[in-house]
Amino acid sequence: MNRNNTYVSKLLWALIALLSFCTACADSPVTTQAEFKDAVKAASPGDTITMANGVWEDFEMVFTGSGTADKPITLTAETKGEVIISGVSNLRIAGEHLVVRDLVFRDGYTPTNEVISFRRTKAHLANHSRVTEVVIDHFNNPERNETDFWVMMYGQHNRFDHNHLEGKSNSGVTMAVRLNSEDSQNNHHRIDHNYFGPRPVLGSNGGETLRIGTSKYSLTNSFTVVENNYFDRCDGEVEIISNKSGKNIFRGNVFFESRGTLTLRHGNDNLIENNVFLGNGVDHTGGIRLINKRQTIRNNYLSGLKGYRFGGALVVMNGVPNSPINRYHQVEDSVIQNNTIIDSDHIELAAGSDDERSAVPLTTKVENNLIVNSTEVDSIAVHDDISGITFKGNVVDGVAKLPSETGLERKAIKLEKHSNGLFYPSGDPVTDAGVSRSFKVLQRDETGPAWYPKPGYAGRFDGGKVMQAEPGADQLYAALRGASAGDVIELQPGAYQEPRTLAIDFPVTIRGLSDGKSRPMVRFERTALFEIRDGGSLRLEGLDIDGSVAPDAYGNAVIRTSRYSMLGNYEVQVADVRVSNLNTNHSFNFLKVSRSTFADQIDIRNSEFADVSGHIIALEREIDDLGIYNGEYVQIQDSTFKNIAGAVANLYRGGTDESTFGPHFLLSGSSLDNVGHGKRNKTKASVYLLGVQVATLDGNTFRNSRPVRIVETVGEPVTTVRDNVYEATDAAVIGPIARN
Ligand code: CA
């Protein structure tokens, strides 16, 4: 090799080195918002923009560009799961063939309507673009009733797959597909292999997990495929999925212990097939609700569903004659075929029949379905004329009354678990009814990004350690400072006095120990003993609480919630607790709540309350009549109440929408003596329930008390008042009372 050649060769190597260095430049992580913007501006087809690991705070990301099918432009993380977008942040995507992957949105919220939007502006949408392996975890606006959306799909031919969306607890649909302009209709989006993690009960409308379309564009086709997604405890409201457009496919999804239904609310020609609904006996778990024309529901497996009325396992609605676009279109030309429905309490036909919804289902086939209850249930309800439904080849067992004399055959069915985890009739095939034996069941770990952990199933009070506290001043405070989520603090018998309000911002149990003669007695010097803050829940067991050293000020409470909006739902459990002398001044409540807080459950049992100047449980702060309320389940059992100036329970759920399951109320086996006579008790009742959806008062004794007042305002409330004894007390007053 001569000198010249060596020189050329060196030059060539230098060039190659330079080129590969530049390739590395393009791929080297951007570390600032300015670098990100420059990289987006400079990106050409085939480029990848990599965000450096770390926390990106307060970043409104805009990712635009034009890739090609072969050479998309990709936005990714240096390491999957180590790029955290937090603070006041969001992401807008617009252009062609863009891919976003591997990012985590956490510890923040969006300043706009959307966390991830498939558009930059109204006119600049994303098409042929994909968001994959992205996490949005509890990325909630701090004000619970402020509405926003986590993912909004616009444009056409986009894909949203293998993402993880968990813990939306402020108002607003988790994810929606919009059809609000021609550019977003006939969109052929794919939504697949996503993990839709737990969404707590919202306590108002606006808690859907997925919505496709809106009523306004509902006669437009979407062609969206929703496939192989896992809906894990998506409890927000009565609609898990609200379909409001045409020609969509819902296939191969699993709904695990999710309250609500997949609702074909508006739009025609949709297909629901090969989905699994597992209720496991959880309240309000539902299946499929059918409205409109030419819908097909086939080969779905529904088991252990407890929902009723519009929330049943299978609900075929009545329509409104000549319905406006936002009401109920008549069911026509639809097919319900080869579904398996096991141990599910409610199948509703011609549901919602009333003066307005009088258009009964037409030309609809119900064929080859298998309906089995292990104990006989009157599970099929017929609410109107169903002569427009043709039954054929259905097999039933354990159903008390059949909806048709033909097309439903009773057979003794023994179920057996198949290798796919589903149950089928055992032995020789006695029937072809029900889902196919080749049904493939989606597993939870096939969804979401593999690198992001999915939540467990433990109860909120479980999993902690047991700690001890001794009597004295400040001892409970000291113990709580050393405690963490799920812990149990055991109190030795004796007198405790707390000079501070005890902030509870994690689930904790405080358990009194008895030595046979005495047990712990807790007194408190501030306006409240406990304040539940975001993330907190409280269980009290086996102790006495005395209010006599509380300040001489009105409005004290044993337990109050934060005065600020709480995103996390909380729970209060009280068992074997004696409460007395809540009367240093007027309006001293046991439990007092603030607006924008929501209790999953308030549970009182085997407890005694005496000499209280306010209410025991007051969940009455949402007074705007917007359908918002303060708690889902209030249960009082086997307890006594004596000399209570206010009500034992004061629950208020105003508004007229039908989107919520609750509130629920139970009072059983309890005695009320001199309850409700205080002059500040505006309810004029010993128990006051307004807008409660399920109320049961059973086996109680009322003595010298104001009456129970139940005001039924919305939905079809289920009110049961039975076996109560009224001594010197007016009987319960129940009914729709005109309000001013
Ligand atoms: Ca709704």
Residues whose N, C-alpha, C, O or C-beta is under 5 A from the ligand:
A	BS01	CA	N205 G206 E239 S659
